Amino acid sequence: MNRLRILVGWVAAISIAAPAATPYPVVRPGITLRFPADHGAHPRFRTEWWYVTGWLRTASGEDLGFQVTFFRTRPPGDEGNPSRFAARQVLFAHAALSDPAAGRLLHGERAARQGFGLAGARTDDADIAIRDWRLRRSPDGQWATRVTADGFALALDFRPTQPPLPQGQGGYSRKGPDPQQASYYYSIPHLRVSGRVRRGNHDEPVSGEAWLDREWSSNYLAPTAQGWDWTGLNFDDGSALMAFRIRRKGGGTIWAGGSYRRPGGAVAVLGPGDVAFRTLATWRSPATGAVYPVKQELSIRVDGRIERWRLQPMFAAQELDARRSGLPVYWEGAVRTRGGRGYLELTGYDRALRM
């Protein structure tokens, strides 16, 4: 949801000011997802993201978590402005490595306006680049990312083993009481990962499994929203589960939803009454003071039955604190659960999220 999955800081400031200058498309039901075009950018919409999370196993047997997220936003402005320097599209990215040996996230960021050879996002297929960072899909269907940050680098390839999973009603995923508070959204669970990870001066091969989320929207959150909890889980039997809740300022849930792809491929769409998160343990960040529900019980209602999973973090200190770069604070961490593994994303615990 992302994936944050998160448009705040200086990017949020330009994307929520003076909205009347830019007519953004409205997200409506009835979409038909079309590939490979929908892997690419949708530059008329206000914002979108490509969000990959997963678990890696090193050659020496260590478990690591990772996330790479590329964002595109269309700032409001005068479309008739002929200047090449007008910021018609802005791209930025986050990447992080969850390393239990370090006991914290290693992370980095990139940002640039589109053009001038600095940044760009193709519209016919996935190929997003910000200087030396890149996420792309090749004609054979394999995805790849290359990221180099302070203290770590990722060179990872992702091979799909399942078809894309449309979220919500055929790709229309509602996020609030207003039907226009929604996104177009699909996931690709169970990506097979191979590649290399560098930590400090040590470089080694890795393998693993990942999850990719794609969302684009013009009006994502209700004004009363505080933030969200989201999880994407790959299970050992081939099933996959995405679930989220949009939290209300002052407490409570505005909206919830998700999807559960069973081992045979049948998909159950989850609505607001089908998803519940219950806090089992919290962690207070010594850096920001935010208190995160890092261990949770997730319950879903499927076929009249309640299924429950406990989400156990790889370690507690998986907060991404990018305040020095003018970017957001949120918790995004690798989690284990019964019969599977995945990622948990927690936003709006430091302050209310603006998008």
Secondary structure, DSSP 8 states (H G I E B T S, - for coil): --------HHHHHHHHS-GGGS------S-----TTGGGS--TTSSEEEEEEEEEEEETTS-EEEEEEEEEEE-----TT---TTS-S-EEEEEEEEEETTTTEEEEEEEEEESBTTTEEE-SSS-EEEETTEEEEE-TTS-EEEEEEETTEEEEEEEEESS--EE-TBTTEEE-SSSTTSEEEEEEEEEEEEEEEEEETTEEEEEEEEEEEEEEEEEE-S-TTEEEEEEEEEEETTS-EEEEEEEEETTSSEEEEEEEEE-TTS-EEEE-GGGEEEEEEEEEE-TTT--EEEEEEEEEEEETTEEEEEEEEES-S--EEE-GGGT--EEEEEEEEETTEEEEEEE-SSSS----
